[in-house]
Amino acid sequence: MRKLSIIIPTLCLVALAVALVVRPGTTQPAPGKLVIGIYAPSVEFGTAQDRLSYVQGLAKAIEAQTGVKTEAKSFASFGALKSAGVDFAIVDAQCYATNLGWNLLANAQIGGSGARTYALFSGAGGDMKALEGKKLAFVQTGCNDNGFVDNAMLESEVDAGFFASRVGKPDLTAAVAEVASYKGAQAVFAPIGSQKGLAKLFDTGAVPNPAFVQVNAKVPAATVASVGTAVTRFGGGGAISGWASPSKAAYQGLAGRMGRVVKRGVFASPEPVRFDVKDVLIEPASLDEAARTEVRQHFEKSPERME
């Protein structure tokens, strides 16, 4: 009996240890602090202070939902955000498309939609041919910018040397102003509605809005779920009107479009040709033709045999 009384408590301790290993997400304590970052240069907040104010409001909503002190930070570059050790972040679609391993928690809504239609805008009008050898302004995110411009926007159909040079700007407002006001470039890719009087040459397709993602994979699952709930309930207002439940397909589609596509001609199978045999054979003239001598007149009667 003494051995049994020792074995049973030991087995209970082992079972408890196994349960803790199998279900780490439910037993991990909540973190002491959360850090929320934002890098969304394609969204026009007006000023840097407006951008920071927005993410600070979101941080307060997350703190109220989770009960964890939450700090907000705004970043001028994607590299700075990645190296800052944030737990969660609002990132441009272009940057999330190149980091699809991050856990997606919500999709930004702008103007009631999860995506915006982009177009190529010019300060002088005309057509695409008129822009050859000119300068192109773009939002320099550091997230495969060449792939975004050459492939997602131009569908791999324009040579990389078509534009004389490309002028990278820190955000959408600056990129549009480079063409509309400063005349430092003659064309820019931008969402429709942000062109500031520029002439639209053609639409280039829809681009999803920024994503709210989990950057720190060590945050407990229960906390992550609470953060996701807080974000989708946050109205906020302003440049980002709200958030929808996560849908990764749009960002995966953008990632595919940013890859170069080599287009080849399609050869159709020829239709079978049917013809009459008389079309390829020459019929000989008839021997009974009136202008010809009868065949028997070409032979002579052999002489009689001599005795």
Phi, psi and omega in degrees: 000326181297319180296320181297320181293337178275321184292317185298310177299325179296316178297323179296320178295321178296317180297321179294319178296319178297318180297322179292326179287320183289328184238066182290327184295331184269349183250347179292136178289154177295146180293159180285334180204149174241146177239125180250126179247164175221131169218095183222071185291346180277354181258127183274097178272350181099294179226166177297327178293322177297320179297314180294321180298321180297311183289333175293321176296320178294322179297321177296321179294321179292320179297320179293325181283319186266336185078011181252133178303130186232129181251144180247140178222142176248138185239146181270350179211156180290324178299321179294321179296315182296326183272354185276349179073036178287158179270320180223161182202153167262119182231148177302150180303322181300323181280324177291327179297336178261005178219053185291353177287342178289147180284120180276128181249336181194154177250131180290144175249126177233122182063030178080010183227156179272359181212160177235143177276125179266158178211164174265124182245146181230150178278343184248357183075215180080214181225183183298321182301325181292344181270356181298130182083002179265180182260143179244126175268145179208161177279116184272100183265336187081012181244074181053056182299320180296320178296323179295313183289305187289323187254308181292320182272320185254005174054035176060022185256354182242133181298144182300336180267011181299314177273142181298321178198168180237133184252105180280132180238155186288339179204175184296319181302315180291323180294317178293318180297330179299330179266314186285323187247311187272345178058028177279349176212163184251354181207157180205144171268129183204157175295143177298131183110347181248013191279349175052051175085001179284156180272132179277128178269313176193155176286148181240004176113168182272142178236128180297155178285173180304159181246147171258120189231158172269118181268317181272108183288351183271356178294133181303146184301322181296321178292319179300316180298319179294321178297315179300319178297316180298320183292313182293340178270351186278120178278306175073299184081171179089219186298320174252112188281340181176187183224143179247163178303150186297135175220108188278341188303320182297321180286325175295321177296319178295320178301320178293322180290336181281351175274147182290138179246123176264117184262134180237150178293149179257125180265122180277147178289130181290148177285142179296140180259126180246135181216161178277142181301331180293342180286341183242358178247146177260122179284130176292150179294147181290140177290344180270011181296139188299329185280359183251153179281147178297152184296321184295341181282355179268002180245147176251152177281127182293147180295157180291149182292134179276138180277000000 
